[in-house]
Amino acid sequence: MQRQYLTQNPSQIRKPALGIALWLLALIPALGCSQPTGPVDPTADVPEAEGWRMETIVEGLRHPWSIAWLPDGSALVTERPGRLRLIHNATAGADADDTANTTADSKTSGQAASQPLRTAKLDPTPIRGTPEVCACGQGGLLDISLHPDFADNQLVYLTFAEGTEEANRTALARGRLDLENKRLRDLEILFGNADSKSGGQHFGSRLQWLPDGTLLMSIGDGGNPPTAFDGENIRNQAQNPGTHFGSLLRLNADGSAPADNPFVDQPGAKPELYSIGHRNIQGLTRDPNSGRIWANEHGSRGGDEINLIDPGNNYGWPEVTYSMEYWGPRVSDKTQAPGVTQPLVVWTPSIAPSGMAFYTGGDFPDWQGDLISGALRFQQLRRTKLDGTRVVSEDKLSIGQRVRDVRQGPDGGLYILTDEPDGALIRIVPEAE
């Protein structure tokens, strides 16, 4: 594997200067995005959604983390212990023995991909050539995303925890999918957090492509107290643009920093930064109609958030938050401050949000344009109904298993992965079907 990043000492730079903060405030109306200006009322329990049921597609996955669809409607799934699995789409007309050949011609898409993944088979042989991972705590093989030109280049992007439990970091790798031989070829590590941390908490790791061919990637704040970095709680680094901790990054497809990123002209700041002040983004999605970027992230005890992401903004963690410490008091006495972007939704008690997707499918016409977020702790989906950027209402779909990822398939169906030792790929379908 080629390594294209350098480990370096943390910058001593601290919070953005006043001029930067004012620039961030001015940026919001320029982008045409509506953000709350006052406190947000936390959401507790919500009504149960009606008219749906679950349809299990595949079982036997070990702590699956993310899914990506191939052009023939089959899918790749990451398992946190370090395996990459192939799910064959038998509905598209190929059995498990010849799917590799049909998928290898990656230009074969369209009708095959539009078929619901309802008759599927998990290939018993994992895809070889994945990066070596630190399967420690929350770490391991995490998100997966196909390059926008996958049909031509077969490039697969993976986030993962690299290193040991004593010294690890969030990293990004890519390889070229060779399904005929069930392996990733030419694997290279494109990017890694500039600083390592200890423990197995808060890796972030969600990916989202932008229309200009750049890639968003989340990095967690590194963990809870007493986990330390540079002589203080590591979570404080989410306010330090001299590190990658607690941030959302924007990268070129080769892992480099785009020249027009919002922090590139700030002395000492990491050029990859897109936004800061995040605890641990676990859901990241783009509205296909407006192009807006949405993210959900974990609070500690309460204070989980849905945020509308604008480049250059500071989202407050841990200095401005609705969260409580696990041992009792508030993390901060501030829930709002100048230069800090307010969340649109606050979940208290914590639902432990996970993957997130915009729904535009045809199975549930009333859900179109809504955000669907997974919940690990509450073992459910939360449907957030939107009117543009205004939150109208919420309801829940009780799944009964930890939901790790939420995706809309190429067929328009709503799919989830359950983060269990015997995890499953499940489709949400209308109750009448």
KATA-V534161 format. One record per residue. N is the residue number from 1. RES is the residue in three letters. PSI is psi in degrees with one decimal (NA if undefined). OMEGA is omega in whole degrees, -180 to 180 (none if undefined). Layout:
BEGIN
n->[N,N]
res->[RES,RES]
psi->[PSI,PSI]
omega->[OMEGA,OMEGA]
END
This chain:
BEGIN
n->[1,2,3,4,5,6,7,8,9,10,11,12,13,14,15,16,17,18,19,20,21,22,23,24,25,26,27,28,29,30,31,32,33,34,35,36,37,38,39,40,41,42,43,44,45,46,47,48,49,50,51,52,53,54,55,56,57,58,59,60,61,62,63,64,65,66,67,68,69,70,71,72,73,74,75,76,77,78,79,80,81,82,83,84,85,86,87,88,89,90,91,92,93,94,95,96,97,98,99,100,101,102,103,104,105,106,107,108,109,110,111,112,113,114,115,116,117,118,119,120,121,122,123,124,125,126,127,128,129,130,131,132,133,134,135,136,137,138,139,140,141,142,143,144,145,146,147,148,149,150,151,152,153,154,155,156,157,158,159,160,161,162,163,164,165,166,167,168,169,170,171,172,173,174,175,176,177,178,179,180,181,182,183,184,185,186,187,188,189,190,191,192,193,194,195,196,197,198,199,200,201,202,203,204,205,206,207,208,209,210,211,212,213,214,215,216,217,218,219,220,221,222,223,224,225,226,227,228,229,230,231,232,233,234,235,236,237,238,239,240,241,242,243,244,245,246,247,248,249,250,251,252,253,254,255,256,257,258,259,260,261,262,263,264,265,266,267,268,269,270,271,272,273,274,275,276,277,278,279,280,281,282,283,284,285,286,287,288,289,290,291,292,293,294,295,296,297,298,299,300,301,302,303,304,305,306,307,308,309,310,311,312,313,314,315,316,317,318,319,320,321,322,323,324,325,326,327,328,329,330,331,332,333,334,335,336,337,338,339,340,341,342,343,344,345,346,347,348,349,350,351,352,353,354,355,356,357,358,359,360,361,362,363,364,365,366,367,368,369,370,371,372,373,374,375,376,377,378,379,380,381,382,383,384,385,386,387,388,389,390,391,392,393,394,395,396,397,398,399,400,401,402,403,404,405,406,407,408,409,410,411,412,413,414,415,416,417,418,419,420,421,422,423,424,425,426,427,428,429,430,431,432,433]
res->[MET,GLN,ARG,GLN,TYR,LEU,THR,GLN,ASN,PRO,SER,GLN,ILE,ARG,LYS,PRO,ALA,LEU,GLY,ILE,ALA,LEU,TRP,LEU,LEU,ALA,LEU,ILE,PRO,ALA,LEU,GLY,CYS,SER,GLN,PRO,THR,GLY,PRO,VAL,ASP,PRO,THR,ALA,ASP,VAL,PRO,GLU,ALA,GLU,GLY,TRP,ARG,MET,GLU,THR,ILE,VAL,GLU,GLY,LEU,ARG,HIS,PRO,TRP,SER,ILE,ALA,TRP,LEU,PRO,ASP,GLY,SER,ALA,LEU,VAL,THR,GLU,ARG,PRO,GLY,ARG,LEU,ARG,LEU,ILE,HIS,ASN,ALA,THR,ALA,GLY,ALA,ASP,ALA,ASP,ASP,THR,ALA,ASN,THR,THR,ALA,ASP,SER,LYS,THR,SER,GLY,GLN,ALA,ALA,SER,GLN,PRO,LEU,ARG,THR,ALA,LYS,LEU,ASP,PRO,THR,PRO,ILE,ARG,GLY,THR,PRO,GLU,VAL,CYS,ALA,CYS,GLY,GLN,GLY,GLY,LEU,LEU,ASP,ILE,SER,LEU,HIS,PRO,ASP,PHE,ALA,ASP,ASN,GLN,LEU,VAL,TYR,LEU,THR,PHE,ALA,GLU,GLY,THR,GLU,GLU,ALA,ASN,ARG,THR,ALA,LEU,ALA,ARG,GLY,ARG,LEU,ASP,LEU,GLU,ASN,LYS,ARG,LEU,ARG,ASP,LEU,GLU,ILE,LEU,PHE,GLY,ASN,ALA,ASP,SER,LYS,SER,GLY,GLY,GLN,HIS,PHE,GLY,SER,ARG,LEU,GLN,TRP,LEU,PRO,ASP,GLY,THR,LEU,LEU,MET,SER,ILE,GLY,ASP,GLY,GLY,ASN,PRO,PRO,THR,ALA,PHE,ASP,GLY,GLU,ASN,ILE,ARG,ASN,GLN,ALA,GLN,ASN,PRO,GLY,THR,HIS,PHE,GLY,SER,LEU,LEU,ARG,LEU,ASN,ALA,ASP,GLY,SER,ALA,PRO,ALA,ASP,ASN,PRO,PHE,VAL,ASP,GLN,PRO,GLY,ALA,LYS,PRO,GLU,LEU,TYR,SER,ILE,GLY,HIS,ARG,ASN,ILE,GLN,GLY,LEU,THR,ARG,ASP,PRO,ASN,SER,GLY,ARG,ILE,TRP,ALA,ASN,GLU,HIS,GLY,SER,ARG,GLY,GLY,ASP,GLU,ILE,ASN,LEU,ILE,ASP,PRO,GLY,ASN,ASN,TYR,GLY,TRP,PRO,GLU,VAL,THR,TYR,SER,MET,GLU,TYR,TRP,GLY,PRO,ARG,VAL,SER,ASP,LYS,THR,GLN,ALA,PRO,GLY,VAL,THR,GLN,PRO,LEU,VAL,VAL,TRP,THR,PRO,SER,ILE,ALA,PRO,SER,GLY,MET,ALA,PHE,TYR,THR,GLY,GLY,ASP,PHE,PRO,ASP,TRP,GLN,GLY,ASP,LEU,ILE,SER,GLY,ALA,LEU,ARG,PHE,GLN,GLN,LEU,ARG,ARG,THR,LYS,LEU,ASP,GLY,THR,ARG,VAL,VAL,SER,GLU,ASP,LYS,LEU,SER,ILE,GLY,GLN,ARG,VAL,ARG,ASP,VAL,ARG,GLN,GLY,PRO,ASP,GLY,GLY,LEU,TYR,ILE,LEU,THR,ASP,GLU,PRO,ASP,GLY,ALA,LEU,ILE,ARG,ILE,VAL,PRO,GLU,ALA,GLU]
psi->[136.4,142.2,125.3,17.8,160.8,137.3,133.5,163.4,147.4,142.3,150.2,2.8,145.7,-132.5,154.8,148.3,165.9,-39.3,-38.7,-43.2,-42.3,-36.4,-38.0,-42.3,-40.2,-24.2,-29.1,-56.5,-27.7,-29.3,-7.7,23.9,133.0,127.6,145.1,146.3,-12.8,-175.9,151.5,129.4,121.0,146.3,130.2,-120.1,156.9,162.6,157.6,133.0,153.7,159.0,27.6,162.1,169.3,144.1,109.6,126.5,-48.9,140.0,177.3,15.8,139.7,109.2,59.5,146.3,-35.6,158.6,145.4,135.9,139.5,164.7,-25.9,5.8,-6.0,179.3,151.4,136.3,131.5,141.4,132.4,-35.6,-14.1,4.8,149.0,122.2,152.6,128.8,118.1,135.1,91.3,-23.0,-29.8,-1.2,5.3,135.9,177.9,-21.3,-27.4,2.0,-38.5,-38.1,-41.6,-35.0,-27.3,-32.6,84.2,-4.0,-5.8,94.6,-140.5,-110.7,-40.5,-46.4,-24.0,-6.3,133.7,141.1,75.6,-19.1,98.9,160.5,132.5,120.2,129.4,-17.8,115.3,156.5,125.6,167.1,13.2,159.6,154.0,132.0,159.0,95.9,67.8,125.1,-120.6,-2.5,166.6,-151.8,124.6,-105.4,159.2,141.2,140.8,142.3,143.3,-27.5,34.1,-36.0,-25.0,-32.9,-9.9,28.4,131.0,132.6,136.1,136.6,151.0,161.4,122.6,139.4,-144.7,172.7,-26.2,-26.8,104.1,167.7,159.3,133.3,162.3,127.3,159.7,151.3,167.7,121.9,123.8,91.5,-28.3,-36.9,6.7,59.5,159.8,130.0,158.0,40.0,133.6,145.5,117.2,-32.0,147.5,147.1,132.9,-19.7,142.5,163.6,169.8,162.0,175.1,36.1,149.2,70.2,-14.6,-120.4,0.0,147.5,147.6,122.0,146.0,160.2,-24.3,7.5,5.5,165.1,126.2,142.6,130.2,145.8,127.6,170.7,-3.2,-17.8,174.2,158.4,140.8,15.2,126.1,159.4,130.2,38.2,10.5,174.7,131.7,-29.2,-23.5,-19.1,-13.9,-18.6,7.1,103.9,-0.4,0.3,170.5,-10.0,140.5,44.4,169.4,129.4,157.0,123.0,151.8,167.1,-18.5,7.0,-4.9,169.5,126.7,144.2,-18.6,17.5,151.8,-17.1,6.4,-27.3,2.8,119.7,130.9,-9.6,149.7,127.9,-17.3,-13.1,137.2,-39.4,158.9,176.7,32.2,146.6,-56.2,88.4,123.1,-8.2,135.1,125.5,160.0,130.1,116.9,-17.4,-51.1,-22.2,-0.4,147.9,129.7,148.1,147.9,154.0,154.3,133.8,-168.0,-97.9,99.1,176.0,16.8,151.9,151.3,129.0,144.3,117.5,124.6,139.0,136.0,-6.0,156.5,124.4,8.9,-31.9,138.2,10.3,-25.6,110.6,156.4,5.3,155.2,151.9,151.6,-25.1,2.6,-70.9,171.7,146.9,-39.7,153.1,3.6,130.7,-5.1,153.0,154.1,137.2,2.4,129.3,129.2,145.6,159.9,-28.2,138.6,124.6,113.2,119.5,165.8,132.1,-9.8,71.6,155.3,-139.0,155.5,144.1,150.3,136.6,125.9,12.1,178.0,-10.1,-36.2,83.6,-34.0,-13.3,-6.1,133.1,3.9,155.2,132.5,118.5,139.1,162.3,120.9,-54.9,-44.8,-3.8,57.8,176.3,144.4,124.5,118.4,111.8,131.3,149.5,91.8,-113.8,6.4,130.7,123.4,-46.5,171.6,149.5,179.9,153.1,108.9,114.2,-36.3,5.8,157.4,121.9,119.6,-40.8,150.9,125.0,147.5,127.1,168.7,-16.3,-1.0,-3.5,155.2,118.8,148.5,153.5,136.3,127.9,80.2,160.2,-33.4,75.1,165.9,155.1,123.2,140.7,137.9,122.3,159.5,145.5,-32.0,-17.3,NA]
omega->[173,177,-173,177,-179,171,-178,179,-179,175,178,180,-179,-170,179,178,-178,180,177,-179,179,177,180,179,-179,-176,-174,179,179,180,178,-178,179,178,176,178,180,180,179,178,-178,175,173,179,-179,-179,175,175,-179,171,-179,172,-180,177,-177,-178,-178,172,176,175,-178,-178,178,-174,-175,-178,174,-178,175,-175,-180,180,170,-173,171,-180,173,171,-173,178,174,-177,173,-173,178,173,-179,178,180,179,-177,174,179,175,-173,-177,-176,179,-179,-179,-179,-179,180,171,-169,175,179,-178,175,-172,-179,-178,-178,179,178,179,-175,173,-170,180,177,178,-177,-177,177,174,-180,174,177,-180,174,-172,169,179,-175,-180,179,-176,179,173,-165,-171,177,177,177,174,179,177,-178,-179,179,-172,179,-178,180,180,-178,168,-177,173,-177,174,-178,179,180,-178,-177,-179,172,-177,179,178,172,177,-179,-174,175,-175,180,179,176,179,168,179,175,-179,176,176,-174,-174,171,173,-176,-178,177,178,175,176,-174,-177,161,178,-176,166,178,-179,175,177,174,-176,-179,178,174,-170,172,-179,-179,176,180,-176,174,176,-177,170,13,178,-171,176,177,174,179,177,-175,-177,179,-180,176,176,-178,180,174,173,176,-175,174,-174,167,-177,170,-175,165,-177,178,178,179,-179,175,-177,-178,175,-170,-178,-172,-178,179,-178,177,-178,176,-175,-179,-173,176,172,-176,177,178,175,-177,180,-179,175,-176,-177,-180,176,-176,-179,-177,-175,180,179,-180,178,167,-179,-180,158,173,175,-170,177,170,-172,159,-178,169,-170,172,-177,178,-175,177,-176,161,-173,-5,-174,179,-172,174,-173,171,172,179,-179,172,-170,176,174,179,176,-179,169,174,-179,177,178,-179,-178,179,172,174,177,171,178,174,5,-176,173,-174,-174,-179,-176,-175,-179,168,-180,177,-174,-177,-178,-177,-176,-178,-179,-174,-178,-179,174,177,-180,172,177,-180,-175,-177,175,-175,165,171,176,180,-179,-175,166,-171,177,180,178,-177,-176,176,164,-173,172,-177,-174,-179,174,178,-180,-178,-178,178,-179,167,-179,178,176,-178,-180,178,-176,176,171,179,-176,-178,175,171,-175,-175,166,-174,174,174,-175,176,-176,-176,-176,none]
END
